[in-house]
Amino acid sequence: MFHFIKSLMPREEKFFDLFEAQAAKAEEAAQSLRKVLDGGKTIADNCALLSRQEEEADHISYEVMQAIRRAFITPFDRSDIKALSASLDDAIDQMNKTAKVVMLYGVKEFEPNMRAMADRVIMLAKLTSEALPLLRNVGQNSSKLHTLTGEITKIEEQSDQLNDEGLRALFLGRARKDPLAFVIGSELYDHLEKVCDRFEDVAHVMSDIVIEHA
């Protein structure tokens, strides 16, 4: 009877599959965001693509929550699973919010530091995709996970500096003649910074899991 009941439960591997699917979707969204900030005639198309990717990511996040409800046994603490999935989902949400600002205000040109921050978002998404599969065997991969989460933190710190420098350049540049440019630009910078913050949140959760299970 126990084996029959167990066969009806979600396998632990399902959580890892879902985490990795979320990370893959984050990579796709990061690439779309970078294309948005390239400007040009495809801005609207790339914003629309990013919106679809965000919706797809929401479905994966929903599956994670459903799997938590159904599972008797989870690979990690349920709160860690929720935090890991939520921070990944939030990163993609912030990417989509950036695109929404672009469409709302009809932004056509982007500051160099905005594009540099989007490059960092791609780096963060790739590092996250590299790290998440290692959670399948935390003990064996603890050292590598520690290295990758450290790299994520460093890149997030770079994005903070790019944000500060970008805001200053914007204030001393175009905003002198067009105050609205600073309002819109600072909102874009804010969302880009929050994207990077959410990836750092993912790294923090992974670090906590390593400490608890290594």
C-alpha positions in Angstrom: 0.0 0.0 0.0 2.8 2.4 0.9 4.5 1.9 -2.5 1.2 2.5 -4.2 0.6 5.8 -2.3 4.2 6.8 -3.0 3.8 6.2 -6.7 1.0 8.9 -6.7 3.2 11.5 -5.1 5.2 14.0 -7.2 8.8 12.8 -7.5 11.5 15.0 -5.9 13.1 15.3 -9.3 10.0 17.2 -10.5 11.1 20.2 -8.4 14.5 20.3 -10.0 13.0 20.0 -13.4 10.7 23.0 -12.7 13.6 25.0 -11.2 15.7 24.4 -14.3 12.7 25.2 -16.6 12.3 28.6 -14.7 16.0 29.3 -15.1 15.8 28.5 -18.8 12.9 30.9 -19.2 14.8 33.6 -17.3 17.6 33.2 -19.8 15.2 33.6 -22.7 13.7 36.6 -21.1 17.1 38.2 -20.5 18.0 37.9 -24.1 14.7 39.5 -25.1 15.3 42.3 -22.6 18.7 43.0 -24.1 17.2 43.1 -27.6 14.6 45.6 -26.4 17.4 47.9 -25.1 19.1 47.7 -28.5 16.3 49.9 -29.8 15.3 49.9 -33.4 12.2 48.9 -35.2 11.8 45.6 -33.3 11.2 47.1 -29.8 7.5 46.4 -29.8 8.0 42.8 -31.0 10.6 42.1 -28.4 8.5 43.6 -25.6 5.6 41.4 -26.7 7.9 38.4 -26.7 9.1 39.2 -23.2 5.5 39.5 -22.1 4.7 36.0 -23.4 7.9 34.6 -21.7 6.8 36.2 -18.4 3.4 34.5 -18.8 5.1 31.1 -19.5 7.3 31.6 -16.4 4.1 32.3 -14.3 2.8 28.9 -15.4 6.0 27.2 -14.2 5.9 29.0 -10.9 2.3 27.8 -10.5 3.4 24.3 -11.1 6.0 24.6 -8.4 3.4 25.7 -5.9 1.1 22.9 -6.9 3.9 20.3 -6.5 4.6 21.6 -3.0 1.0 21.1 -2.0 0.9 17.6 -3.4 4.3 16.4 -2.1 4.7 14.5 1.2 8.5 14.6 0.7 10.4 17.6 -0.7 14.2 17.8 -1.5 14.5 20.9 0.6 12.5 22.9 3.2 9.2 24.0 1.6 10.0 27.6 2.4 13.3 27.4 0.5 11.5 25.9 -2.5 8.9 28.7 -2.4 11.6 31.4 -2.1 13.7 29.9 -4.9 10.8 29.8 -7.3 9.4 33.1 -6.3 12.7 35.0 -6.7 13.2 33.5 -10.2 9.7 34.5 -11.1 10.2 38.0 -9.7 13.3 38.5 -11.8 11.4 37.7 -14.9 8.5 39.9 -13.7 10.9 42.8 -13.3 12.2 42.3 -16.9 8.7 42.5 -18.1 8.0 45.6 -16.1 11.0 47.2 -17.7 9.5 46.4 -21.1 6.2 47.8 -20.0 7.8 51.1 -19.1 9.4 51.2 -22.6 6.1 50.7 -24.3 4.2 53.0 -21.9 6.4 56.0 -22.6 7.4 55.1 -26.2 11.1 55.0 -25.4 13.2 54.6 -28.5 16.7 55.3 -27.3 18.5 53.8 -24.3 21.5 54.9 -22.2 24.7 52.9 -22.5 24.6 51.9 -18.8 21.1 50.5 -19.3 22.4 48.2 -22.0 25.4 47.3 -19.8 23.0 46.4 -17.0 21.0 44.2 -19.4 24.3 42.5 -20.3 24.7 41.8 -16.5 21.2 40.3 -16.4 22.2 37.8 -19.1 25.3 36.9 -17.1 23.2 36.4 -14.0 20.6 34.3 -15.8 23.4 32.1 -17.2 25.1 31.6 -13.9 21.7 30.7 -12.3 21.1 28.2 -15.0 24.5 26.7 -14.4 24.0 26.5 -10.6 20.4 25.2 -10.3 21.1 21.7 -11.6 23.9 21.3 -9.0 21.2 21.3 -6.3 20.3 17.8 -7.3 23.4 16.8 -5.3 24.2 19.6 -2.9 26.8 17.7 -0.9 28.9 16.8 -4.0 28.5 20.2 -5.6 28.7 22.5 -2.6 32.0 24.0 -3.5 31.0 24.8 -7.1 27.7 26.2 -5.8 29.5 28.5 -3.4 31.7 29.8 -6.3 28.7 30.4 -8.6 26.6 32.2 -6.0 29.7 34.4 -5.2 30.0 35.3 -8.9 26.3 36.2 -8.9 26.8 38.6 -5.9 29.8 40.2 -7.6 27.8 40.9 -10.8 24.9 42.3 -8.9 27.4 44.7 -7.2 28.6 45.7 -10.7 25.0 46.4 -11.7 24.6 48.7 -8.6 27.6 50.7 -9.7 26.3 50.9 -13.3 22.9 52.1 -12.0 24.5 54.9 -9.9 26.8 56.0 -12.7 23.9 55.8 -15.2 21.6 58.0 -13.1 24.3 60.6 -12.6 25.1 60.7 -16.3 21.4 61.0 -17.1 21.0 63.8 -14.7 24.0 65.7 -16.0 23.1 65.0 -19.6 19.8 64.8 -21.4 17.8 65.6 -18.2 19.2 69.1 -18.1 17.1 70.0 -21.1 14.3 67.3 -20.7 13.4 66.7 -17.0 11.0 64.0 -18.1 13.9 62.0 -19.5 15.2 61.7 -16.0 11.9 60.5 -14.6 11.5 57.8 -17.3 15.2 56.9 -17.3 15.3 56.5 -13.5 12.3 54.2 -13.7 14.0 52.0 -16.2 17.2 51.9 -14.2 15.1 51.0 -11.1 13.5 48.0 -12.8 16.9 46.8 -14.2 18.5 47.1 -10.7 15.6 45.1 -9.3 16.1 42.4 -11.9 19.6 42.0 -10.7 18.5 42.1 -7.0 16.1 39.2 -7.6 18.9 37.1 -9.1 21.0 37.8 -6.0 18.0 36.6 -4.0 18.1 33.4 -5.9 21.8 33.1 -5.0 21.1 33.7 -1.3 18.5 31.0 -1.2 20.9 28.5 -2.9 23.5 29.5 -0.4 21.1 28.8 2.5 20.3 25.4 1.0 24.0 24.5 0.7 24.5 25.5 4.4 21.5 23.4 5.5 22.2 20.3 3.4 26.0 20.1 2.6 
